[in-house]
């Protein structure tokens, strides 16, 4: 008797097997989460040079494309040079070389001009710290003289701090060991970064080939419609992340430069150090300006309280300019989510992934939001329902003919579609 396969039972068996495997995986994760987490960290640590190379190549690819499409190939057309595979390879090599020369030149100038001034500012702060503390002590004595209740609260805080200080002294060996491990990890990260630069050169040189191989694998593994949707989704992810990251870096650089010249003009102390802090933290959406302004304001307050007031007013004006004029001009509609979802994504991903989550949380949530929105719109169209959100604002119910019943139509005894 010939055995006949029944696809229905085969699908049922495969579904039951996958459910069983998923249950086993969940139970294993619950009881061995720490082991799994340490293994994931080990894998990420091993792959870190490759991850650095991918990130560097992704960030530098727009500049390489710009040099090729806007400079070199138009130049070849004017000179009537025939585009051959050899010319294409040579063009890619020149573009990558010029890109890395620009990046190294910018890093060199930053290290040569900016870092020494930041170092001098920090040294100056350390040298003037006793004077700042004395000024703060005088101001606090005068404040406590008029507010005796606050003195008790502050004394309690100082007692807690002294207990913390004793605990730090008792664990001095542990602190030294942790510091040594941190130094070693910094050198390891620098080595990974150097290897990542080398990997990024190979990735940039053959990026079209790698993308073509990835597309070939997608079409080999999925149906044509599914593969088309996947490629469309990946293109959307690339637009969202690429547009946001490059735009935010440019936006933060402009904000840092404006901040430097303006606070220099106002006469606020340590202008370069404060501008670097404001510019770097501005990469974090929404909360970045506050994160950078608070330590900077405290630093200015120790030197000159009146200058601190001017600085706070200036930062408020600067961030209004960035949020309403400069930011939308540079970023455009690369995110496509409201301010509420920006706050939500920064809060949630910042809590999950720390500073990295605060930086990439917005484009990551924008990708998730757009994917869900695309799926919802597709299903609504398939059912013949309206896709605009405005159509559902006053909806009470929907009848069998997909006619939307609203409160106004109920009161008037009519239906609107």
C-alpha beads as a LAMMPS data file, in Angstrom:
LAMMPS data file: protein, C-alpha beads

417 atoms
416 bonds

1 atom types
1 bond types

-500.0 500.0 xlo xhi
-500.0 500.0 ylo yhi
-500.0 500.0 zlo zhi

Masses

1 110.0

Atoms # bond

1 1 1 0.000 0.000 0.000
2 1 1 1.460 3.360 -1.044
3 1 1 1.879 5.924 1.732
4 1 1 0.180 9.251 1.013
5 1 1 1.342 12.544 2.492
6 1 1 -1.408 14.788 3.807
7 1 1 -0.204 18.378 3.761
8 1 1 -2.778 19.402 6.361
9 1 1 -1.410 16.988 8.973
10 1 1 2.147 17.880 7.971
11 1 1 1.445 21.580 8.636
12 1 1 -0.216 20.723 11.953
13 1 1 2.760 18.633 13.000
14 1 1 5.227 21.352 11.970
15 1 1 3.216 23.990 13.882
16 1 1 3.109 21.784 17.008
17 1 1 6.868 21.186 16.716
18 1 1 7.604 24.931 16.444
19 1 1 5.324 25.694 19.413
20 1 1 7.121 23.032 21.462
21 1 1 10.541 24.430 20.517
22 1 1 9.381 27.954 21.425
23 1 1 8.127 26.768 24.835
24 1 1 11.435 25.026 25.509
25 1 1 13.294 28.189 24.489
26 1 1 11.188 30.370 26.818
27 1 1 11.694 27.981 29.760
28 1 1 15.438 27.816 29.076
29 1 1 15.656 31.607 28.924
30 1 1 13.772 31.968 32.227
31 1 1 16.060 29.580 34.089
32 1 1 19.325 30.309 32.257
33 1 1 18.905 33.951 31.300
34 1 1 22.211 35.045 32.827
35 1 1 24.159 32.341 30.955
36 1 1 22.431 33.224 27.691
37 1 1 23.078 36.911 28.275
38 1 1 26.784 36.326 28.951
39 1 1 27.074 34.192 25.803
40 1 1 25.403 36.925 23.730
41 1 1 27.826 39.495 25.186
42 1 1 30.749 37.212 24.322
43 1 1 29.534 36.808 20.736
44 1 1 29.068 40.589 20.401
45 1 1 32.558 41.168 21.849
46 1 1 34.092 38.782 19.296
47 1 1 32.133 40.396 16.427
48 1 1 32.844 43.973 17.583
49 1 1 35.491 44.733 14.893
50 1 1 33.017 43.633 12.209
51 1 1 30.229 45.706 13.820
52 1 1 32.537 48.745 13.934
53 1 1 33.414 48.204 10.290
54 1 1 29.744 47.994 9.295
55 1 1 28.895 51.172 11.223
56 1 1 31.860 53.091 9.766
57 1 1 31.062 51.928 6.231
58 1 1 27.390 52.844 6.673
59 1 1 28.270 56.339 7.915
60 1 1 30.863 56.988 5.186
61 1 1 28.915 55.480 2.269
62 1 1 26.912 58.704 1.568
63 1 1 30.159 60.686 1.206
64 1 1 31.648 58.027 -1.100
65 1 1 28.483 58.070 -3.237
66 1 1 28.516 61.876 -3.311
67 1 1 32.104 61.999 -4.578
68 1 1 31.365 59.420 -7.265
69 1 1 27.997 60.650 -8.562
70 1 1 28.399 64.412 -8.125
71 1 1 32.112 64.903 -8.788
72 1 1 34.015 62.116 -10.551
73 1 1 31.483 60.696 -13.033
74 1 1 30.312 64.172 -14.204
75 1 1 34.010 65.013 -14.618
76 1 1 34.480 61.892 -16.784
77 1 1 31.559 62.974 -18.984
78 1 1 33.092 66.410 -19.529
79 1 1 36.461 64.849 -20.360
80 1 1 34.736 62.237 -22.575
81 1 1 36.273 59.317 -20.645
82 1 1 34.651 55.959 -21.341
83 1 1 33.291 54.195 -18.224
84 1 1 34.904 50.749 -18.127
85 1 1 35.113 48.259 -15.238
86 1 1 38.699 49.362 -14.670
87 1 1 37.662 53.036 -14.518
88 1 1 34.818 52.111 -12.140
89 1 1 37.202 50.325 -9.755
90 1 1 39.653 53.214 -9.938
91 1 1 36.860 55.698 -9.244
92 1 1 35.739 53.728 -6.189
93 1 1 39.314 53.602 -4.893
94 1 1 39.736 57.376 -5.328
95 1 1 36.391 58.064 -3.621
96 1 1 37.251 55.888 -0.612
97 1 1 40.747 57.395 -0.384
98 1 1 39.421 60.978 -0.470
99 1 1 36.717 60.104 2.075
100 1 1 39.221 58.704 4.554
101 1 1 41.567 61.642 3.977
102 1 1 38.698 64.017 4.844
103 1 1 37.786 62.012 7.970
104 1 1 41.403 61.745 9.157
105 1 1 41.945 65.463 8.476
106 1 1 38.866 66.341 10.572
107 1 1 39.955 64.039 13.403
108 1 1 43.484 65.468 13.302
109 1 1 42.227 69.039 13.506
110 1 1 39.856 68.126 16.316
111 1 1 42.674 66.496 18.286
112 1 1 45.137 69.293 17.533
113 1 1 42.944 72.322 18.196
114 1 1 39.906 71.285 20.213
115 1 1 41.287 68.655 22.604
116 1 1 44.112 70.877 24.019
117 1 1 41.651 73.699 24.701
118 1 1 39.252 71.299 26.400
119 1 1 42.156 69.932 28.452
120 1 1 43.234 73.458 29.434
121 1 1 39.656 74.261 30.452
122 1 1 39.474 71.173 32.654
123 1 1 42.862 71.973 34.227
124 1 1 41.721 75.548 34.829
125 1 1 38.539 74.300 36.477
126 1 1 40.621 72.048 38.742
127 1 1 42.955 74.915 39.657
128 1 1 40.089 77.318 40.391
129 1 1 37.969 74.711 42.168
130 1 1 38.953 75.828 45.729
131 1 1 37.929 79.403 44.854
132 1 1 34.637 78.174 43.395
133 1 1 33.961 76.086 46.500
134 1 1 34.750 79.074 48.739
135 1 1 32.348 81.262 46.778
136 1 1 29.643 78.601 46.969
137 1 1 30.264 78.206 50.729
138 1 1 29.795 81.940 51.285
139 1 1 26.597 81.905 49.232
140 1 1 25.311 78.848 51.113
141 1 1 26.097 80.383 54.523
142 1 1 24.111 83.440 53.591
143 1 1 21.270 81.284 52.257
144 1 1 21.176 79.079 55.392
145 1 1 21.205 82.166 57.588
146 1 1 17.862 83.152 56.080
147 1 1 16.584 79.531 55.751
148 1 1 17.610 77.543 58.882
149 1 1 15.369 74.549 58.052
150 1 1 17.256 73.864 54.847
151 1 1 20.502 73.621 56.806
152 1 1 19.276 70.468 58.539
153 1 1 18.450 68.794 55.231
154 1 1 21.815 69.690 53.732
155 1 1 23.647 68.457 56.854
156 1 1 21.886 65.117 56.509
157 1 1 22.984 64.902 52.877
158 1 1 26.586 65.656 53.845
159 1 1 26.458 62.895 56.478
160 1 1 25.259 60.432 53.858
161 1 1 28.010 61.584 51.518
162 1 1 30.638 61.089 54.238
163 1 1 29.376 57.536 54.812
164 1 1 29.611 56.956 51.067
165 1 1 33.139 58.340 51.107
166 1 1 34.133 55.881 53.861
167 1 1 32.702 53.014 51.821
168 1 1 34.717 54.172 48.807
169 1 1 37.921 54.201 50.859
170 1 1 37.231 50.722 52.221
171 1 1 36.734 49.412 48.666
172 1 1 39.761 51.191 47.224
173 1 1 41.317 47.973 45.856
174 1 1 38.111 47.125 44.043
175 1 1 37.979 50.636 42.565
176 1 1 41.589 50.360 41.336
177 1 1 40.872 46.962 39.791
178 1 1 37.770 48.300 38.037
179 1 1 39.728 51.299 36.762
180 1 1 42.456 49.012 35.389
181 1 1 39.865 46.887 33.595
182 1 1 38.319 50.044 32.154
183 1 1 41.694 51.175 30.777
184 1 1 42.252 47.747 29.215
185 1 1 38.765 47.786 27.673
186 1 1 39.443 51.249 26.202
187 1 1 42.596 49.984 24.485
188 1 1 40.667 46.944 23.259
189 1 1 37.966 49.189 21.801
190 1 1 40.614 51.300 20.061
191 1 1 42.101 48.144 18.522
192 1 1 38.618 47.052 17.408
193 1 1 38.112 50.493 15.891
194 1 1 41.351 50.250 13.892
195 1 1 40.373 46.799 12.603
196 1 1 36.888 48.189 11.880
197 1 1 38.419 50.916 9.682
198 1 1 40.222 48.247 7.643
199 1 1 37.026 46.170 7.322
200 1 1 35.043 49.265 6.285
201 1 1 37.400 49.805 3.325
202 1 1 36.588 46.337 1.949
203 1 1 32.866 46.869 2.615
204 1 1 32.834 50.230 0.829
205 1 1 34.825 48.888 -2.120
206 1 1 32.382 46.019 -2.767
207 1 1 29.149 47.346 -1.259
208 1 1 27.087 46.837 -4.433
209 1 1 28.246 43.217 -4.674
210 1 1 27.339 42.502 -1.033
211 1 1 23.909 44.105 -1.489
212 1 1 23.327 42.097 -4.667
213 1 1 24.253 38.871 -2.850
214 1 1 21.831 39.716 -0.036
215 1 1 19.016 40.350 -2.541
216 1 1 19.788 37.071 -4.306
217 1 1 19.496 35.187 -1.008
218 1 1 16.166 36.901 -0.221
219 1 1 14.668 35.949 -3.607
220 1 1 16.000 32.407 -3.205
221 1 1 14.411 31.944 0.232
222 1 1 11.041 33.721 -0.179
223 1 1 8.222 34.067 -2.678
224 1 1 8.517 36.940 -5.130
225 1 1 5.881 39.134 -3.434
226 1 1 7.373 38.527 0.012
227 1 1 10.880 39.239 -1.276
228 1 1 9.689 42.478 -2.902
229 1 1 8.090 43.550 0.379
230 1 1 11.234 42.704 2.338
231 1 1 13.463 44.715 0.016
232 1 1 10.996 47.611 0.185
233 1 1 11.088 47.434 4.006
234 1 1 14.891 47.391 4.064
235 1 1 15.008 50.409 1.767
236 1 1 12.640 52.226 4.140
237 1 1 14.844 51.258 7.117
238 1 1 17.910 52.569 5.292
239 1 1 16.178 55.873 4.469
240 1 1 14.988 56.301 8.047
241 1 1 18.270 55.473 9.774
242 1 1 20.519 57.102 7.180
243 1 1 18.503 60.290 6.987
244 1 1 18.162 60.624 10.750
245 1 1 21.755 59.792 11.750
246 1 1 23.488 61.895 9.085
247 1 1 21.026 64.750 9.585
248 1 1 21.332 64.664 13.373
249 1 1 25.140 64.670 13.236
250 1 1 25.094 67.686 10.901
251 1 1 22.480 69.408 13.068
252 1 1 24.525 68.845 16.251
253 1 1 27.701 70.091 14.558
254 1 1 25.986 73.324 13.489
255 1 1 24.466 73.781 16.960
256 1 1 27.887 73.299 18.583
257 1 1 29.496 75.896 16.280
258 1 1 26.683 78.415 16.856
259 1 1 26.917 77.823 20.602
260 1 1 30.680 78.436 20.585
261 1 1 30.530 81.767 18.770
262 1 1 27.500 83.059 20.675
263 1 1 28.683 82.257 24.221
264 1 1 32.125 83.599 23.269
265 1 1 30.405 86.825 22.281
266 1 1 28.364 86.898 25.502
267 1 1 31.495 86.288 27.578
268 1 1 30.539 82.986 29.198
269 1 1 33.578 81.077 30.569
270 1 1 34.922 77.830 29.042
271 1 1 33.170 78.358 25.668
272 1 1 34.786 75.476 23.774
273 1 1 34.216 72.890 26.520
274 1 1 30.584 73.915 26.928
275 1 1 30.022 73.970 23.137
276 1 1 31.401 70.434 22.797
277 1 1 29.116 69.229 25.603
278 1 1 26.069 70.931 24.064
279 1 1 26.880 69.695 20.549
280 1 1 27.551 66.074 21.550
281 1 1 24.476 65.730 23.766
282 1 1 22.316 67.350 21.061
283 1 1 22.610 64.049 19.146
284 1 1 20.102 62.653 21.680
285 1 1 16.647 63.775 20.501
286 1 1 14.447 65.900 22.745
287 1 1 16.302 65.276 26.039
288 1 1 19.790 65.934 24.667
289 1 1 19.686 69.741 25.087
290 1 1 18.708 69.391 28.742
291 1 1 21.326 66.691 29.391
292 1 1 24.048 68.967 28.010
293 1 1 22.742 72.227 29.477
294 1 1 22.497 71.091 33.121
295 1 1 26.214 70.267 33.763
296 1 1 27.244 73.264 31.648
297 1 1 24.996 75.581 33.673
298 1 1 26.431 74.220 36.933
299 1 1 29.935 74.818 35.616
300 1 1 29.114 78.431 34.681
301 1 1 27.287 78.939 37.989
302 1 1 30.475 78.185 39.936
303 1 1 32.259 80.971 38.072
304 1 1 29.582 83.626 37.614
305 1 1 25.896 83.260 38.648
306 1 1 24.804 86.108 36.369
307 1 1 26.568 84.499 33.398
308 1 1 24.744 81.267 34.278
309 1 1 21.417 83.086 33.914
310 1 1 22.479 84.449 30.508
311 1 1 23.612 80.955 29.495
312 1 1 20.293 79.329 30.449
313 1 1 18.367 81.965 28.458
314 1 1 20.682 81.496 25.470
315 1 1 20.341 77.684 25.554
316 1 1 16.554 78.011 25.637
317 1 1 16.628 80.295 22.574
318 1 1 19.146 78.034 20.801
319 1 1 17.059 74.913 21.315
320 1 1 13.919 76.690 20.130
321 1 1 15.837 77.624 16.983
322 1 1 17.041 74.042 16.587
323 1 1 13.675 72.421 17.262
324 1 1 11.558 74.722 15.104
325 1 1 13.860 75.908 12.303
326 1 1 17.204 74.134 11.912
327 1 1 16.192 70.580 12.871
328 1 1 13.128 70.351 10.565
329 1 1 15.135 71.997 7.760
330 1 1 17.904 69.365 7.955
331 1 1 15.970 66.260 8.983
332 1 1 12.855 67.044 6.971
333 1 1 10.349 64.165 7.154
334 1 1 12.951 61.438 7.679
335 1 1 11.288 60.291 10.920
336 1 1 7.575 60.818 10.303
337 1 1 6.449 60.437 13.951
338 1 1 4.997 62.957 16.377
339 1 1 6.742 64.564 19.355
340 1 1 4.946 62.195 21.760
341 1 1 6.401 59.110 20.055
342 1 1 9.855 60.727 20.064
343 1 1 9.656 61.183 23.854
344 1 1 8.277 57.646 24.190
345 1 1 11.042 56.054 22.109
346 1 1 13.861 57.973 23.824
347 1 1 12.489 57.043 27.273
348 1 1 11.893 53.355 26.533
349 1 1 15.009 52.580 24.482
350 1 1 17.143 54.764 26.750
351 1 1 16.009 52.658 29.705
352 1 1 16.708 49.435 27.815
353 1 1 19.979 50.281 26.038
354 1 1 21.322 53.346 27.881
355 1 1 22.869 56.196 25.891
356 1 1 22.966 54.111 22.701
357 1 1 19.231 53.539 23.014
358 1 1 18.613 57.265 23.443
359 1 1 20.504 57.935 20.190
360 1 1 19.075 55.163 17.971
361 1 1 15.726 54.822 19.749
362 1 1 13.930 57.389 17.587
363 1 1 14.819 55.942 14.140
364 1 1 14.335 52.398 15.490
365 1 1 10.843 53.207 16.745
366 1 1 10.113 55.096 13.513
367 1 1 10.928 51.910 11.577
368 1 1 8.649 49.812 13.833
369 1 1 5.908 52.458 13.564
370 1 1 6.103 52.589 9.753
371 1 1 6.111 48.788 9.428
372 1 1 3.013 48.485 11.627
373 1 1 1.340 51.371 9.783
374 1 1 2.060 49.766 6.402
375 1 1 0.666 46.414 7.574
376 1 1 -2.493 48.035 8.995
377 1 1 -3.120 50.058 5.821
378 1 1 -2.661 46.960 3.657
379 1 1 -5.184 44.952 5.700
380 1 1 -7.683 47.835 5.723
381 1 1 -7.460 48.185 1.928
382 1 1 -7.932 44.432 1.575
383 1 1 -11.170 44.690 3.578
384 1 1 -12.359 47.764 1.705
385 1 1 -12.114 50.040 4.756
386 1 1 -10.831 53.643 4.824
387 1 1 -7.150 53.998 5.681
388 1 1 -7.166 57.644 6.861
389 1 1 -7.076 58.082 10.630
390 1 1 -9.483 61.027 10.392
391 1 1 -12.242 58.630 9.308
392 1 1 -12.149 56.869 12.693
393 1 1 -12.167 59.893 15.001
394 1 1 -15.912 60.020 15.747
395 1 1 -16.595 56.355 14.899
396 1 1 -19.153 54.534 17.066
397 1 1 -19.462 51.379 14.974
398 1 1 -19.320 50.123 11.387
399 1 1 -22.202 48.320 9.708
400 1 1 -22.082 45.275 7.425
401 1 1 -21.560 47.465 4.354
402 1 1 -18.439 49.176 5.803
403 1 1 -20.413 52.369 6.439
404 1 1 -18.990 54.327 9.377
405 1 1 -21.582 55.313 11.962
406 1 1 -20.599 58.459 13.871
407 1 1 -22.242 60.248 16.766
408 1 1 -23.365 63.126 14.526
409 1 1 -24.842 60.773 11.943
410 1 1 -26.692 58.867 14.691
411 1 1 -28.218 62.088 15.996
412 1 1 -29.256 63.199 12.507
413 1 1 -30.503 59.732 11.576
414 1 1 -28.129 59.391 8.625
415 1 1 -24.882 57.597 7.854
416 1 1 -21.740 58.911 6.254
417 1 1 -19.033 56.932 4.654

Bonds

1 1 1 2
2 1 2 3
3 1 3 4
4 1 4 5
5 1 5 6
6 1 6 7
7 1 7 8
8 1 8 9
9 1 9 10
10 1 10 11
11 1 11 12
12 1 12 13
13 1 13 14
14 1 14 15
15 1 15 16
16 1 16 17
17 1 17 18
18 1 18 19
19 1 19 20
20 1 20 21
21 1 21 22
22 1 22 23
23 1 23 24
24 1 24 25
25 1 25 26
26 1 26 27
27 1 27 28
28 1 28 29
29 1 29 30
30 1 30 31
31 1 31 32
32 1 32 33
33 1 33 34
34 1 34 35
35 1 35 36
36 1 36 37
37 1 37 38
38 1 38 39
39 1 39 40
40 1 40 41
41 1 41 42
42 1 42 43
43 1 43 44
44 1 44 45
45 1 45 46
46 1 46 47
47 1 47 48
48 1 48 49
49 1 49 50
50 1 50 51
51 1 51 52
52 1 52 53
53 1 53 54
54 1 54 55
55 1 55 56
56 1 56 57
57 1 57 58
58 1 58 59
59 1 59 60
60 1 60 61
61 1 61 62
62 1 62 63
63 1 63 64
64 1 64 65
65 1 65 66
66 1 66 67
67 1 67 68
68 1 68 69
69 1 69 70
70 1 70 71
71 1 71 72
72 1 72 73
73 1 73 74
74 1 74 75
75 1 75 76
76 1 76 77
77 1 77 78
78 1 78 79
79 1 79 80
80 1 80 81
81 1 81 82
82 1 82 83
83 1 83 84
84 1 84 85
85 1 85 86
86 1 86 87
87 1 87 88
88 1 88 89
89 1 89 90
90 1 90 91
91 1 91 92
92 1 92 93
93 1 93 94
94 1 94 95
95 1 95 96
96 1 96 97
97 1 97 98
98 1 98 99
99 1 99 100
100 1 100 101
101 1 101 102
102 1 102 103
103 1 103 104
104 1 104 105
105 1 105 106
106 1 106 107
107 1 107 108
108 1 108 109
109 1 109 110
110 1 110 111
111 1 111 112
112 1 112 113
113 1 113 114
114 1 114 115
115 1 115 116
116 1 116 117
117 1 117 118
118 1 118 119
119 1 119 120
120 1 120 121
121 1 121 122
122 1 122 123
123 1 123 124
124 1 124 125
125 1 125 126
126 1 126 127
127 1 127 128
128 1 128 129
129 1 129 130
130 1 130 131
131 1 131 132
132 1 132 133
133 1 133 134
134 1 134 135
135 1 135 136
136 1 136 137
137 1 137 138
138 1 138 139
139 1 139 140
140 1 140 141
141 1 141 142
142 1 142 143
143 1 143 144
144 1 144 145
145 1 145 146
146 1 146 147
147 1 147 148
148 1 148 149
149 1 149 150
150 1 150 151
151 1 151 152
152 1 152 153
153 1 153 154
154 1 154 155
155 1 155 156
156 1 156 157
157 1 157 158
158 1 158 159
159 1 159 160
160 1 160 161
161 1 161 162
162 1 162 163
163 1 163 164
164 1 164 165
165 1 165 166
166 1 166 167
167 1 167 168
168 1 168 169
169 1 169 170
170 1 170 171
171 1 171 172
172 1 172 173
173 1 173 174
174 1 174 175
175 1 175 176
176 1 176 177
177 1 177 178
178 1 178 179
179 1 179 180
180 1 180 181
181 1 181 182
182 1 182 183
183 1 183 184
184 1 184 185
185 1 185 186
186 1 186 187
187 1 187 188
188 1 188 189
189 1 189 190
190 1 190 191
191 1 191 192
192 1 192 193
193 1 193 194
194 1 194 195
195 1 195 196
196 1 196 197
197 1 197 198
198 1 198 199
199 1 199 200
200 1 200 201
201 1 201 202
202 1 202 203
203 1 203 204
204 1 204 205
205 1 205 206
206 1 206 207
207 1 207 208
208 1 208 209
209 1 209 210
210 1 210 211
211 1 211 212
212 1 212 213
213 1 213 214
214 1 214 215
215 1 215 216
216 1 216 217
217 1 217 218
218 1 218 219
219 1 219 220
220 1 220 221
221 1 221 222
222 1 222 223
223 1 223 224
224 1 224 225
225 1 225 226
226 1 226 227
227 1 227 228
228 1 228 229
229 1 229 230
230 1 230 231
231 1 231 232
232 1 232 233
233 1 233 234
234 1 234 235
235 1 235 236
236 1 236 237
237 1 237 238
238 1 238 239
239 1 239 240
240 1 240 241
241 1 241 242
242 1 242 243
243 1 243 244
244 1 244 245
245 1 245 246
246 1 246 247
247 1 247 248
248 1 248 249
249 1 249 250
250 1 250 251
251 1 251 252
252 1 252 253
253 1 253 254
254 1 254 255
255 1 255 256
256 1 256 257
257 1 257 258
258 1 258 259
259 1 259 260
260 1 260 261
261 1 261 262
262 1 262 263
263 1 263 264
264 1 264 265
265 1 265 266
266 1 266 267
267 1 267 268
268 1 268 269
269 1 269 270
270 1 270 271
271 1 271 272
272 1 272 273
273 1 273 274
274 1 274 275
275 1 275 276
276 1 276 277
277 1 277 278
278 1 278 279
279 1 279 280
280 1 280 281
281 1 281 282
282 1 282 283
283 1 283 284
284 1 284 285
285 1 285 286
286 1 286 287
287 1 287 288
288 1 288 289
289 1 289 290
290 1 290 291
291 1 291 292
292 1 292 293
293 1 293 294
294 1 294 295
295 1 295 296
296 1 296 297
297 1 297 298
298 1 298 299
299 1 299 300
300 1 300 301
301 1 301 302
302 1 302 303
303 1 303 304
304 1 304 305
305 1 305 306
306 1 306 307
307 1 307 308
308 1 308 309
309 1 309 310
310 1 310 311
311 1 311 312
312 1 312 313
313 1 313 314
314 1 314 315
315 1 315 316
316 1 316 317
317 1 317 318
318 1 318 319
319 1 319 320
320 1 320 321
321 1 321 322
322 1 322 323
323 1 323 324
324 1 324 325
325 1 325 326
326 1 326 327
327 1 327 328
328 1 328 329
329 1 329 330
330 1 330 331
331 1 331 332
332 1 332 333
333 1 333 334
334 1 334 335
335 1 335 336
336 1 336 337
337 1 337 338
338 1 338 339
339 1 339 340
340 1 340 341
341 1 341 342
342 1 342 343
343 1 343 344
344 1 344 345
345 1 345 346
346 1 346 347
347 1 347 348
348 1 348 349
349 1 349 350
350 1 350 351
351 1 351 352
352 1 352 353
353 1 353 354
354 1 354 355
355 1 355 356
356 1 356 357
357 1 357 358
358 1 358 359
359 1 359 360
360 1 360 361
361 1 361 362
362 1 362 363
363 1 363 364
364 1 364 365
365 1 365 366
366 1 366 367
367 1 367 368
368 1 368 369
369 1 369 370
370 1 370 371
371 1 371 372
372 1 372 373
373 1 373 374
374 1 374 375
375 1 375 376
376 1 376 377
377 1 377 378
378 1 378 379
379 1 379 380
380 1 380 381
381 1 381 382
382 1 382 383
383 1 383 384
384 1 384 385
385 1 385 386
386 1 386 387
387 1 387 388
388 1 388 389
389 1 389 390
390 1 390 391
391 1 391 392
392 1 392 393
393 1 393 394
394 1 394 395
395 1 395 396
396 1 396 397
397 1 397 398
398 1 398 399
399 1 399 400
400 1 400 401
401 1 401 402
402 1 402 403
403 1 403 404
404 1 404 405
405 1 405 406
406 1 406 407
407 1 407 408
408 1 408 409
409 1 409 410
410 1 410 411
411 1 411 412
412 1 412 413
413 1 413 414
414 1 414 415
415 1 415 416
416 1 416 417
